[in-house]
């Protein structure tokens, strides 16, 4: 039996979580949003978070790598937030599959922890190639709002093709109420969104939000 003082995987935060899928990812209850949050703050600027703000994790993985180990410390800084856009540990398609599965588990475990603290969480959905489609949607509530990010990961044509393939499977599997898109779109993705009848909500990057504020 795992002793909690040796728990470096975050198992303690799961409590009585319901689990889903072959790899038993914890399930976080979904929420439905008809409008994007009015103000979102990236995790690495948590000192700026005020009541009413939402926090997102679209920053480099190293910024939140210690989240589970230091969760009490981070919660003290984040508890005033109104909600969260879920964790975004990378699932690059050239990562070993075991590392992709582990990253996805961490995403779901931290989302569950934040939700267990009484905060609404919009699950972030990410994927690599088609192998990741087996597990990358587990633990995410169907018919709810989800978030995806194309920022920094869709520069090449092949990157965009993998993103479109995963986006299409996500719509088929999760049937989301709405989708928060963080980052750019492009013609083929716009066509897919229109074809699928997706209710799209735009989540500005921190740079876009700052430029809008200055304007």
C-alpha positions as CSV (number, residue, x, y, z in Angstrom):
1,X,0.0,0.0,0.0
2,X,1.2,3.5,-0.9
3,X,2.3,5.5,2.1
4,X,1.3,9.1,1.7
5,X,4.7,10.5,2.7
6,X,6.1,8.7,-0.4
7,X,3.3,9.9,-2.7
8,X,5.0,11.8,-5.5
9,X,2.2,11.0,-8.0
10,X,-0.6,12.9,-6.4
11,X,-2.7,9.8,-5.5
12,X,-3.7,11.4,-2.2
13,X,-5.7,14.2,-4.0
14,X,-8.0,11.7,-5.7
15,X,-9.9,10.8,-2.5
16,X,-13.1,9.1,-3.6
17,X,-12.8,10.1,-7.3
18,X,-14.6,8.1,-9.9
19,X,-12.2,6.6,-12.4
20,X,-12.6,6.1,-16.1
21,X,-10.8,4.2,-18.9
22,X,-8.1,1.7,-19.2
23,X,-5.7,3.9,-17.3
24,X,-8.2,4.9,-14.6
25,X,-8.1,8.7,-14.9
26,X,-10.1,10.6,-12.3
27,X,-13.4,12.1,-13.6
28,X,-14.0,15.8,-13.0
29,X,-17.6,17.1,-13.3
30,X,-18.1,19.4,-16.2
31,X,-19.6,22.8,-16.5
32,X,-21.3,24.7,-19.3
33,X,-20.2,28.1,-20.4
34,X,-22.0,30.2,-23.0
35,X,-19.5,33.0,-22.8
36,X,-15.7,33.0,-22.3
37,X,-14.5,34.2,-18.9
38,X,-14.1,38.0,-19.0
39,X,-10.6,38.0,-17.5
40,X,-8.1,35.1,-17.5
41,X,-4.7,35.1,-15.9
42,X,-1.9,32.6,-16.7
43,X,-0.6,30.5,-13.9
44,X,2.9,32.0,-13.9
45,X,1.3,35.4,-13.2
46,X,-0.7,34.2,-10.2
47,X,0.2,37.2,-8.1
48,X,-2.1,39.2,-10.4
49,X,-5.2,37.0,-9.7
50,X,-8.1,38.8,-8.2
51,X,-11.7,37.8,-7.2
52,X,-13.6,37.1,-10.4
53,X,-10.6,36.1,-12.5
54,X,-10.1,32.7,-14.0
55,X,-6.7,31.0,-14.1
56,X,-5.3,29.1,-17.1
57,X,-2.2,26.9,-17.4
58,X,-1.2,27.7,-21.0
59,X,2.4,28.2,-20.0
60,X,5.5,26.1,-20.2
61,X,5.2,22.8,-18.3
62,X,8.1,23.6,-16.1
63,X,6.0,26.5,-14.5
64,X,3.6,24.0,-12.9
65,X,5.7,20.8,-12.7
66,X,5.7,21.0,-8.9
67,X,2.0,21.7,-8.6
68,X,0.9,18.5,-6.8
69,X,3.9,18.5,-4.5
70,X,3.3,22.1,-3.5
71,X,-0.5,22.2,-4.0
72,X,-1.2,23.8,-0.5
73,X,1.2,26.6,-1.3
74,X,-0.3,27.3,-4.7
75,X,-3.9,27.0,-3.4
76,X,-3.2,29.8,-1.0
77,X,-2.4,32.0,-3.9
78,X,-5.1,30.8,-6.2
79,X,-8.1,30.3,-3.9
80,X,-9.6,33.7,-4.8
81,X,-10.0,32.7,-8.5
82,X,-13.5,32.2,-9.7
83,X,-12.5,29.2,-11.9
84,X,-9.8,27.4,-13.8
85,X,-9.0,26.3,-17.3
86,X,-7.5,22.9,-16.7
87,X,-3.9,21.9,-16.7
88,X,-2.0,21.6,-20.0
89,X,0.9,19.1,-19.5
90,X,2.2,18.5,-23.0
91,X,1.2,15.4,-25.1
92,X,3.6,15.9,-28.0
93,X,3.3,13.1,-30.5
94,X,7.0,12.4,-30.5
95,X,7.0,11.8,-26.7
96,X,7.1,8.1,-25.6
97,X,3.6,6.9,-25.2
98,X,4.1,6.2,-21.5
99,X,5.1,9.8,-20.9
100,X,2.0,11.0,-22.8
101,X,-0.2,8.8,-20.6
102,X,1.5,10.1,-17.5
103,X,1.0,13.7,-18.7
104,X,-2.6,13.1,-19.3
105,X,-3.0,11.5,-15.8
106,X,-1.5,14.6,-14.2
107,X,-3.9,16.8,-16.1
108,X,-6.9,14.9,-14.8
109,X,-5.5,14.6,-11.3
110,X,-4.8,18.3,-10.9
111,X,-8.2,19.2,-12.5
112,X,-9.9,16.9,-10.0
113,X,-8.0,18.5,-7.1
114,X,-9.0,22.0,-8.1
115,X,-12.6,20.9,-8.6
116,X,-12.6,19.2,-5.2
117,X,-11.8,22.6,-3.7
118,X,-15.1,23.9,-4.8
119,X,-14.0,25.7,-8.0
120,X,-15.4,25.2,-11.5
121,X,-12.9,23.7,-13.9
122,X,-13.1,23.6,-17.7
123,X,-11.0,20.6,-18.7
124,X,-8.2,21.3,-21.2
125,X,-8.1,18.6,-23.9
126,X,-4.9,17.8,-25.7
127,X,-3.6,14.9,-27.8
128,X,-0.7,13.7,-29.9
129,X,-1.2,11.3,-32.8
130,X,-4.0,8.8,-33.1
131,X,-2.5,6.5,-30.4
132,X,-3.3,9.1,-27.8
133,X,-7.0,9.1,-28.8
134,X,-7.4,5.9,-26.8
135,X,-7.0,7.7,-23.5
136,X,-6.8,11.5,-23.9
137,X,-10.5,12.1,-23.6
138,X,-11.0,9.9,-20.5
139,X,-11.9,11.7,-17.3
140,X,-13.6,14.6,-19.1
141,X,-17.3,15.1,-18.8
142,X,-19.4,14.7,-21.9
143,X,-21.8,17.5,-23.1
144,X,-19.8,20.1,-21.1
145,X,-17.5,23.0,-22.0
146,X,-13.9,22.0,-22.9
147,X,-10.8,24.0,-23.8
148,X,-8.1,23.4,-26.4
149,X,-5.0,25.4,-27.3
150,X,-3.4,25.8,-30.7
151,X,-0.9,28.3,-29.4
152,X,2.6,27.5,-30.4
153,X,1.9,23.9,-31.4
154,X,0.4,24.3,-34.9
155,X,3.1,26.2,-36.9
156,X,3.5,23.6,-39.6
157,X,1.0,22.0,-42.0
158,X,1.5,18.6,-40.4
159,X,1.0,20.0,-36.9
160,X,-2.2,21.5,-38.0
161,X,-3.4,18.2,-39.6
162,X,-2.8,16.3,-36.3
163,X,-4.6,19.1,-34.4
164,X,-7.6,18.9,-36.8
165,X,-7.7,15.1,-36.6
166,X,-7.8,15.2,-32.8
167,X,-10.3,18.0,-32.7
168,X,-12.7,16.0,-34.8
169,X,-12.4,12.9,-32.6
170,X,-12.9,15.1,-29.5
171,X,-16.2,16.5,-30.9
172,X,-17.3,12.9,-31.8
173,X,-16.4,11.5,-28.3
174,X,-17.3,14.3,-26.0
175,X,-20.1,16.2,-27.8
176,X,-19.0,19.4,-26.0
177,X,-21.6,22.1,-25.2
178,X,-19.0,24.7,-26.2
179,X,-15.3,24.8,-26.9
180,X,-12.9,27.5,-25.6
181,X,-10.1,28.0,-28.2
182,X,-6.8,29.5,-26.9
183,X,-4.6,30.5,-29.9
184,X,-5.1,30.9,-33.6
185,X,-7.4,29.2,-36.0
186,X,-7.0,28.7,-39.8
187,X,-9.2,27.9,-42.8
188,X,-9.4,24.1,-42.5
189,X,-10.0,24.3,-38.8
190,X,-12.7,26.9,-39.3
191,X,-14.4,24.7,-41.8
192,X,-14.3,21.8,-39.4
193,X,-15.8,23.9,-36.6
194,X,-18.5,25.1,-38.9
195,X,-19.2,21.5,-40.2
196,X,-19.4,20.1,-36.7
197,X,-21.6,23.0,-35.5
198,X,-19.3,23.8,-32.6
199,X,-20.2,26.6,-30.3
200,X,-16.8,28.3,-30.3
201,X,-15.6,30.7,-27.6
202,X,-12.4,32.5,-28.0
203,X,-9.9,32.6,-25.1
204,X,-7.3,35.3,-25.8
205,X,-3.6,34.6,-25.2
206,X,-2.1,36.7,-22.5
207,X,-0.4,38.8,-25.2
208,X,-3.7,39.4,-27.0
209,X,-5.4,40.3,-23.7
210,X,-2.6,42.8,-22.9
211,X,-2.7,44.4,-26.3
212,X,-6.5,44.7,-26.0
213,X,-6.1,46.4,-22.7
214,X,-3.6,48.8,-24.0
215,X,-5.9,49.6,-27.0
